[in-house]
Amino acid sequence: MPGTSDAPSGAAPTLSSAVGGRLEQPCYAALDLGTNNCRLLIARKAGSGFRIIDAFSRIVRLGEGLSQSGELSQAAQDRAIAALKVCADKIARRKAVKVRAVATQACRGAANGEAFLERAERETGLRLEIIPPEEEARLSVAGCSDLIDRRFTSAIILDVGGGSTEMSWVRRRGGDGRPPELLTWMSAPIGVVTLAERFPEPETPTLEWFEAMVGAIADRIAAFDGADGHREAFSDGRAQLIGTSGAITSLAGLHLGLQRYERAKVDGLRMQAHECRAVADRLLGTDRAGRASEACIGPDRADLVLAGAAILEAVQRQWPCQHVRVADRGLREGMLLSLMQSRRRRRRR
């Protein structure tokens, strides 16, 4: 499979290795190079899930300026290559037996996206594949599926990226542990980076500026009618919204008043729609320097977090839902589960 490789040179070829007299499960690695972030997870199988043993995340802004130029800039490529070299080193040191590395909207949309991935393979040894929006949505659903509360029958899984936004409508199958049924999905080529570049932030953020961003993504969502048959579950309170993205987890951390970001407190957090809006209102009254000083935002996200809040607000208006659950998980977790399941199927054969 393109973008999926066996272990780097020197990795143990066995299914598990002996450490301290016991057998260690093999390591798997999932790498996601997005428009804004480069993120890596390395994990071992544990029960029906996995245990993370190493992770890496760096904001590289690969898609910076892409909406104007149509190409990945040299500076953006250099930042991404530097991050990918760190990932390659971690994967080699952990002796991952299976690796999958994917690129999303920035490389999908850039005229030089394929050329950049060829350069990345030459300089880092990592072979990345550009995945289509449909697979991006499917993997995010797989990574977030266990966050659907049992009291709800349906959910929207909202994945806000740097260059695109995916929405997936799913239905819970029951309490038998099966993953939810993916009913339909949509992708809009608008994310926090592209939205922020399209609507430059004024010196003092205004409600009119924020509403312009909300309107831009709302128009895209409203134009999609493939999910209209699932509105009943949302109108009578049987559905929830699950949001996965750095922008949404930043909003959650701000809501909790965290002095430093804590994944254990953010992942799985339940919020109400009015609490999401209250955080957005608070941010609108804060300039970029003030947002940069917030521990859960920082200088790298200070100019993007309001774009993320605008995308969340647009979704909540088009698909009113009082119950919001925050996910610090998604695409990479879905890739890890897929890698582990495919290896198990091969062993059975």
ABEGO torsion letter per residue (X at the ends): XBGBBBBBBGBBABABBBBGGBBBBBBBBBBBBBAABBBBBBBBBBEABBBBABBBBBBAGAABGAAAAGBBBAAAAAAAAAAAAAAAAAAAAAGBABBBBBBBAAAAABAAAAAAAAAAAAAAGBBBBBBBAAAAAAAAAAAAAAABBAABABBBBBBBBAABBBBBBBBBAEAAGBBBBBABBBBBABBAAAAAAABBBBABBBAAAAAAAAAAAAAAAAABAAAAAAAAAAAAGABBBBBBEAAAAAAAAAAAGBABBBAAAABGBBBBAAAAAAAAAAAAABBAAAAAABAAAEAAAAAAAAAAAAAAAAAAAABBBABBBBBBBEAAAAAAAAAAAAAAAAAAX
